[in-house]
């Protein structure tokens, strides 16, 4: 079984990490993040819409405009970002909606998927953007690093 996060979450986490790295230094242009990350600015512009709607980022207009985090990197969990960009963290539909499967009541694998989902949720919500910034800075001091 392959469980994957979509590019929305992966690129969204990288976008948010870039904003966290610049937190307190002023807004960052999306085109600069796109260039640094090797991601299309057009694609990133689609990601900022739900991130802004959920009050994770703020956009500022004008020549000194751009994007910045709405809260401190210490106050934004990776789980928030993934939930916003994925529309939730459900691995298997029947875990939260047992009526989808007549076997749900007696299905031991459904229980396992629920436990796995909870473990993932715990890790994502206990990891903040500040944690990622610290990891980034540690890796930056090694010969090869990447976000």
C-alpha positions in Angstrom: 0.0 0.0 0.0 1.3 3.4 -0.9 0.0 6.3 1.1 1.0 9.7 -0.4 0.3 13.3 0.4 -0.6 15.3 -2.7 1.7 17.8 -4.2 -0.6 20.4 -2.7 0.5 19.5 0.8 4.1 18.9 -0.1 4.5 22.2 -1.9 2.3 24.0 0.6 4.5 22.9 3.4 7.6 24.2 1.5 5.8 27.5 0.8 4.9 27.8 4.5 8.5 26.9 5.5 9.8 29.7 3.3 7.4 32.2 4.9 8.5 30.9 8.4 12.2 31.4 7.5 11.3 35.0 6.7 8.9 35.6 9.6 9.4 39.0 11.1 11.4 40.3 8.1 8.5 41.4 6.0 6.4 40.0 3.2 7.8 37.6 0.6 6.8 37.7 -3.1 5.3 34.5 -4.4 7.6 34.6 -7.4 10.7 34.5 -5.1 9.4 31.5 -3.3 8.6 29.8 -6.6 12.1 30.5 -7.9 13.7 29.3 -4.6 11.6 26.1 -4.6 11.6 25.3 -8.3 7.8 25.3 -8.3 5.5 27.2 -10.7 4.3 30.5 -9.4 0.9 29.7 -10.9 0.7 26.5 -8.9 1.7 28.3 -5.7 -0.9 31.0 -6.4 -3.6 28.3 -6.2 -2.2 27.1 -2.8 -2.3 30.6 -1.2 -6.0 30.9 -1.7 -7.1 28.3 0.9 -4.1 29.2 3.1 -5.3 32.8 3.2 -9.0 31.8 3.6 -8.0 29.7 6.7 -6.1 32.6 8.2 -2.7 30.8 8.0 -1.2 33.5 5.8 -1.8 37.2 5.1 -1.4 38.9 1.7 -0.2 42.5 1.4 -0.7 44.5 -1.8 1.7 47.0 -3.4 5.3 47.3 -4.2 6.2 46.2 -0.6 3.6 43.5 -0.6 3.7 39.8 -0.7 2.8 37.1 1.8 3.6 36.5 5.4 2.5 34.1 8.1 -0.6 35.2 10.0 0.8 33.8 13.2 4.2 32.9 14.6 5.9 29.8 13.2 5.6 28.3 16.7 1.8 28.6 16.5 1.2 26.9 13.2 1.2 23.1 13.1 2.0 21.2 9.9 -1.4 19.4 10.5 -3.2 22.7 10.0 -1.5 23.2 6.6 -2.2 19.6 5.4 -5.8 19.7 6.6 -6.5 22.9 4.7 -4.8 21.8 1.5 -6.0 18.2 1.5 -9.5 18.9 2.8 -8.9 16.6 5.8 -6.6 13.8 6.9 -8.8 10.8 6.2 -6.9 7.8 5.0 -10.0 5.6 4.5 -13.5 7.0 4.2 -15.2 4.4 6.4 -13.2 5.4 9.5 -15.2 8.5 9.9 -18.3 7.4 8.0 -19.0 3.8 9.0 -22.3 3.8 7.0 -20.3 3.6 3.8 -19.5 -0.1 4.5 -21.7 -2.8 5.9 -18.7 -4.5 7.4 -17.6 -1.4 9.4 -19.0 -2.7 12.7 -16.9 -5.8 12.7 -14.0 -4.8 10.5 -10.6 -5.0 12.3 -8.7 -3.4 9.5 -11.0 -0.3 9.8 -9.8 -0.1 13.4 -6.2 -0.3 12.3 -6.7 2.4 9.6 -8.2 4.6 12.3 -5.2 4.1 14.6 -2.8 4.8 11.8 -4.7 8.0 10.9 -4.5 9.1 14.6 -0.7 8.5 14.7 -0.2 10.6 11.6 -2.5 13.3 12.9 -0.6 13.4 16.2 2.8 13.8 14.4 1.5 16.5 12.1 -0.2 18.5 14.8 2.8 18.2 17.2 5.2 19.5 14.5 5.2 23.3 14.0 6.7 25.4 11.3 9.3 26.4 13.9 10.3 22.8 14.2 10.8 22.7 10.4 12.8 25.9 10.5 15.1 24.4 13.1 15.5 21.2 11.0 16.2 23.3 8.0 18.9 25.3 9.8 20.5 22.1 11.0 20.5 20.6 7.6 21.7 23.8 6.0 24.9 23.4 7.9 25.6 20.0 6.3 27.3 19.7 2.8 24.0 19.0 1.0 20.6 20.1 2.0 17.2 20.7 0.5 13.7 21.6 1.7 
